[in-house]
Amino acid sequence: MRRPIIVMFCSFFCFMSAPAAADMAPQAPPNRGALFKVTDAGHTLYLFGTIHVGAIDFYPLEPRVSAALEGASTLALEIDPLGDQAAVLEAVRQYGLYPARDGSAAAAIKPEFKPRLERLLKQYGIAPESVARMKPWLLANVLAISEFSAQGFETSLAVDLYLSQQARARHIPVLELESVGAQIALFGRMTVAEQSLFLEEGIVAIENQTQAAQVKELALAWSTADAAGFDALAKQAAEDDSFSGKFVQKVLLDERNPGLADGIARLLAREKNSMAAIGILHEVGTGSVPALLRQRGLCVQRLY
């Protein structure tokens, strides 16, 4: 699991599109994602598993999720997609862009990848000059988002964004468990060589249709609350020995899960009724957030 998982794990990418409409949809919505009930000392927190893209038919969410939000005094997200846009721009400038005339992603990759990159930019209707200053990691994720869109999944319909909109409509405060700067800095830690490999692997995954297949697999698992499917995806991520796969497992999962668990535990202790929503693959596999919460002595029940 490479590029699709990367985008799913970082809600920063929700900032890269316009906000979605808040209410769309079919009657009697099915279970989606995963839902946990966390309790301690008379306090209750519902923990929901999201993905950072969406489709119109994802909404509305099923009644228990809607009720959990309705009854929450606070909603916690990894980062708030409707939050500080200036902070996003500054973090992208700091970690994702070369200074003027000081480099480009195309110049960093191997020569044989340059025409392949040009073909993908043309395929997605991306003007080369619009991405000329992007570092390889950022351009890789722009390509990934474009492929998501080609498969019918938009960051403008992301589940985190929908929840943030719904919370605001109900005057429920939105708490950030992380910061957009911290999320983007994770990518910025890669060396130039690592970023170039990251982009090259992304190009290959798009060309050989691996990414399209994985996007559909992950979205289907989320839209049907397929617990076995999530476990299989987590296993694939853990066993992926590509550079991107190792980055996902070690940095985007193992490194972030303890901090997410700490923030959720603090929210539970502070609020009598609250809700948290984080990327679904933070909630499955070894070292998951629910497992870490159990290690802290909290009662964690999986509802689906």
C-alpha angles and dihedrals in degrees: 000000000000131000098007091055092047092056092043091055100052117061089192086090090067086072090064095077139046118270118274128236110269105225124044135143170000128014122254095020115210128235112283133186113348132301127205131183114215119191138178135157093352094311123119131200125180113213115203127191115226141180121221095233132050152179131229093253091059089080144125098028120232119283098257092056092046090048091049090054092044091054097043123107089199137019116210121202131174086249129343111252088205092050134101107340092183090060090054093052092047093049092048090049092049100043108015109042135064116228112259112295091356102111146316139220091244091056092050099055127078115279093247090060096054097081090042090054090048090053092052093048089052091045091055095040093244115153109229092224090058091062099030095111096043118115115235096259093054094046089049090057093045087057090047092052089049090053091048088054091049088056092051101261120118133193086217087067095045117149092232090054092049091051092048090052092048092048092051092049087057094043091244114153116244117219123198117222091193137013129249089234092056092049094050092043089063089066092041090060091071117101119241090258092051092048090050091052089047090056094043092052089049092053091051092048091054095045096050093044092242091123094049091052093048093048090055093044094052095043091049092050091050095045092052098038088239104182093182089049091053091050090051091050091049089051091051091050092050092049098043106113096187118111090252091049093052091046090054095049101040102033110022095038116019095037097045103038097077092053092048090049091049092052093048092048090052091050091050091051092049103042128050093212122018144143134221128191123193136160111297096237090059084067101054137054132032114334094014121166093252089051091050091049090053089051087057089059097256122140108245119185121184109220093185 
